[in-house]
């Protein structure tokens, strides 16, 4: 019995690990490479709001990726993060999780 276990173990170890041919690039790296700057990742809640530098921001309900779809199990949200990039001149750009640019007019600051 021990001989069979040793034989199985040697066969298992004889297979080399798979070779990774292409390095996976993270979503934030893609934005950084395009825009050359830091990216802030914000969690979007079910009210389409998120915190950015201590301010509550809202995503317009017309932005399809952040609105919900009713399923038999409940509400389904396709995306729950937003990527925020501020350029050197102070211009802020917003990206969804697919790295698609969101029109800045679709983002507003909460009223105090």
Secondary structure, DSSP 8 states (H G I E B T S, - for coil): -HHHHHHHHHHHHHS------S----HHHHHHHHH-S-EEEEE--TTSEEEETTEEEEE-TT-GGGSEEEETTEEEES--EEEEEE-TTS-EEEE-TT--EE-GGGEEE---
